[in-house]
Amino acid sequence: MSDGKLSAYLGFASKARKLQTGYNTCLSLLERRKVRLLIVAEDSSANTIEKMTSKCEKTGTEIRVFGSKEHLSQVTGNAGKGIYGVTDDNFAKVIKQEIDRMRSEGKVF
């Protein structure tokens, strides 16, 4: 089941250029402490998830492992991407709240 609010927030963040994509780009932004929320697709490799989780712990960045690459790519317009860095505090806050709400309700994205 898809959630309209989360899709809208991710789309808005993407159009506002507050959503960066890709492993190397997000890793660089994490090191510079520019990322407020990192979203890693559930179907990313275990190694990728582990490395990004470790980097987020070191930098104190929020991370959510959520959704599929296919759906996240479709919503954001970035084909084949599995890692998304939200660089705006307000977008990060609302996207994190929606992901947590969907998880608590058992919804799949």
C-alpha positions in Angstrom: 0.0 0.0 0.0 1.4 3.4 -1.0 0.9 6.5 1.2 0.1 9.7 -0.5 1.6 12.0 2.1 5.0 10.4 2.1 5.1 10.3 -1.7 4.1 14.0 -1.8 6.8 15.0 0.8 9.5 13.1 -1.1 8.4 14.6 -4.4 8.4 18.1 -2.9 11.8 17.6 -1.4 13.1 16.3 -4.7 11.7 19.2 -6.7 13.1 21.7 -4.1 16.5 20.1 -4.5 16.6 19.2 -0.8 16.8 15.4 -1.6 20.2 14.1 -2.8 20.6 10.6 -4.2 23.3 8.0 -4.6 25.8 6.3 -2.5 28.8 8.5 -3.1 26.9 11.8 -3.0 25.2 10.9 0.3 28.4 9.6 1.8 30.2 12.9 1.0 27.3 14.9 2.4 27.2 12.8 5.5 30.9 13.5 6.1 30.2 17.2 5.7 27.2 16.9 8.1 24.7 18.2 5.5 22.3 15.3 5.6 19.4 15.6 8.2 17.8 12.3 7.3 19.1 9.4 5.3 16.7 6.9 3.7 18.1 3.6 2.5 15.9 1.3 0.4 15.2 -2.1 2.1 16.3 -4.0 -1.0 19.7 -2.4 -0.9 22.6 -4.8 -0.2 23.3 -5.7 3.4 26.8 -4.2 3.1 25.4 -0.9 1.9 22.9 -0.7 4.7 25.6 -1.6 7.3 28.0 1.0 6.0 25.5 3.8 5.8 24.1 2.9 9.3 27.6 3.0 10.7 28.3 6.4 9.0 25.1 7.8 10.3 25.9 6.7 13.9 29.3 8.4 13.7 27.8 11.7 12.4 24.7 11.6 14.5 22.4 11.6 11.5 18.9 10.0 11.5 18.5 7.0 9.3 15.5 5.0 8.1 15.7 1.7 6.1 12.4 1.9 4.3 10.7 1.2 1.0 11.9 -0.4 -2.2 14.3 1.1 -4.7 11.6 0.9 -7.4 9.0 2.8 -5.5 11.3 5.4 -4.1 12.8 6.0 -7.6 9.3 6.3 -9.0 8.2 8.9 -6.4 11.4 11.0 -6.6 12.1 10.7 -10.3 15.6 9.3 -9.8 15.7 5.9 -11.5 17.6 3.0 -9.9 18.6 4.9 -6.7 18.5 3.3 -3.3 20.0 6.0 -1.0 18.4 9.3 -0.4 19.7 12.2 1.8 17.3 14.8 2.9 19.2 18.1 3.5 16.4 20.3 4.9 15.4 20.1 8.6 11.7 20.6 7.9 11.5 18.0 5.1 13.5 15.6 7.2 11.1 16.0 10.2 7.9 15.4 8.3 9.3 12.6 6.2 10.7 10.8 9.3 7.3 11.2 11.0 5.5 9.7 8.0 7.9 6.8 7.8 7.5 6.1 11.5 3.7 6.4 11.3 3.5 4.0 8.4 5.8 1.5 10.2 3.6 1.7 13.3 0.5 1.0 11.2 2.2 -1.8 9.4 2.0 -0.2 6.0 4.4 -1.1 3.2 5.8 1.5 0.8 
